[in-house]
Amino acid sequence: MILPIVAYGDPVLKKVGEEIDKDYPGLSELIDNMWETMYAASGVGLAAPQIGKSIRLFIVDASPFADEEEDEPDPKAKGLENFKKVFINPIIEEETGENWAFQEGCLSIPKIREDVYRKEKITITYFDENFDFHEETYDGYAARVIQHEYDHIEGILFTDHLSPLKRKLLTKKLGNISKGEIDVDYRMKFPVHKRGK
């Protein structure tokens, strides 16, 4: 089932998510719905707060980054062909390397893209959908997508990483998103009108 994606301005996007256990009600169905919702919106990641659930769960499928690089392979896109994962109760244990900029966007903040600086490499511990434990290290686009989704379960949006001036310049656009005064081709739930689209 395709769920509406919560728009910028909804308080759920600013909450720190709670840990869940394997008995969380309807977990398997929730994950299936998140995949369906993410693909319907052409996203590469989706966190539970973006569908109104303040829990520590997100999904990523960064394979579109691998598809984009046709002629000259981008080293940051290495290994993304089948990069599809579920992260439950994740903890980023370490972030290392240089800060690098990339134009990030967000399904909850449509039609805005800005350069965000993040460390190039992370080590993360998490449980998968079967509640098997993993500790893994990622770099490049994989690390970035994970960092972006991890921010969501920490109540952080990519706009929070921008300079105060940049944020000020985006005030009107962000306000319009909150009010639903934006055309998007996927279902959204806007905090000001509390209506689906």
Helices and strands as residue ranges (DSSP letters): E 5-6, G 11-14, H 27-40, E 45-47, G 48-51, E 57-61, H 63-68, G 75-77, E 84-106, E 109-127, E 133-139, H 140-153, G 158-161, H 164-169, H 171-179, E 188-190, E 195-196
